[in-house]
Amino acid sequence: MASSAVDWDQQLIEKYNYSGPRYTSYPTALEFNESFGEPQFQEACAKYPERALSLYVHIPFCHKLCYYCGCNKVITRHQHKADIYLDYLEREIELQAGRFKQRKVSQMHWGGGTPTYLDAAQLKRLTALLYQHFEFADAAEISIEVDPREIELSTIDLLAELGFNRLSLGVQDFNKQVQQAVNREQDEAFIFALVERARAVGFSSVNIDLIYGLPYQTRDSFKQTLQRVIELDPDRLSVFNYAHLPSRFAAQRKIDESKMPSSEQRLGILRDSIEFLSQHGYQFIGMDHFAKPEDELAIAQSKGQLHRNFQGYTTQGEADLLGLGVSSISMLGDAYSQNQKELKSYYAQIDSLGHAQWKGIALNQDDLIRRELIKRLICNFQLNFGDLEQLFGIDFQSYFAEDLQLLQPFVDDALVELSEQGIQVSNKGRLLIRNICMCFDVYFRNQARRQQFSRVI
């Protein structure tokens, strides 16, 4: 495996900084359709019974609206709405668990919204339901996303008691002016107290999320945020590029675009972040993710064993992923499936049909081949042709003749090295890995599809 260094080439970054998928799946969610229904979903559940199971649980509620957010969420102060949601989630859990009785859960992640919107009684109820209906492996990774503004310190203790061992904290930026501009003011001292408490009660991993591209951010201000993050000393770190899509997300219209950093300033913030974090011992995993060298993600990448799914980079790539709750997505068998996206539709369909499955896609052989190729490139920055030839019984050069022509500009620009044996992404190609993967994406060649994505950097 090559070193984890990134070489910054401003000219090439500007040349290739166009819109494209993040490849949390291939094909992407844009290809999901309603002809994929419950019968196909059941077939996907049964396809690989020997696989471990990863659970994703979506809690859509938030107390306050963050203007930048593009997540599927419901803003409410009415706690009883979460009780109603848990009633329906219970019915979904009971239905789905019956299909996975022979499997062990190796990983579970709660996302949202804000999972810690749930109060103590609701947290206990939901975990009890999941532990009752699914069998968990002894060393299962159990993680939860936390909003530091709406949580008591004691909740960290409760989460540890309930079996959670990994924490992801949404910080975004420590600068008060930036926080006010996106309606997300938070107490810095309390964030430090939360992380300290999580370590004290035995959480094995803490992740911090940051966002660049928000109003009033400058290279200097973001460096100060990074400095504070280093003092927090997280195991993992995500530095996301804010995708400003006000036509799709109404809340983003509240953001003053004139105060947002320019494209040039954004690139400067990203470059500073990569350099700063590398100097402070973090390894660039890919795109917007960093980890300490001793973290499982970094170790998996060094061994060529890193995977990617709808939660991002993961070490649990051989597990099937079952999504529970409104809008959640499953990766089961050779298929993807999504639940109803709107809360009213989710409730109505469970009442009428007993399940929430909405749309999806069954992957054909070409999809499977390209998914494996893209996963290997985006996770490990290299690909051995022989591996794919052996897995799928193809001749790589002839099968991907058109794709390799599309890749040629990246070869000419020294972003990738092409040999008889395979593809190696260079250190200056790592930041443009999404573009490199696009060369092998047959759906992306449809021009209309290109309009659906944000810029790669």
Buried (B, 14 or more C-beta within 10 A) or exposed (E): EEEBEBEBBEEBBEBBBEBBBBBBBBBBBBBBEEEBBBEBBEBBBEEBEEBBBBBBBBBBBBEEBBBBBBBBBBBBEEBEBBBEBBEBBBBBBEBBBEBBEEBBBBBBBBBBBBBBBBBEEBBBBBBEBBBEBBBBEEEBBBBBBBBBBBBEEEBBBBBBEBEBBBBBBBBBBBBEEBBEBBBBEBEEEEBBBBBBBBBEBEBBBBBBBBBBBBBBBBBEBBEEBBEBBBEBEBBBBBBBBBBBEEEEBEBBEEBEEEEBBEEEBBBBBBBBBBEBBBEBEBBBBBBBBBBBEEBBBBBBBBEBBBBBBBBBBBBBBEBBBBBBBBBBBBBBBBBBBBBBBBBEBBBEBBEEEEBBBBBBBBBEEEBBBBBBBBBBBBBBBBBBBEBBBEEBEBEBEEBBEEBBEBBEBBBEBBBBBEEEEBBBBBBBBBBBBBBBBBBBBEBBEEEEBBEBBBBBB
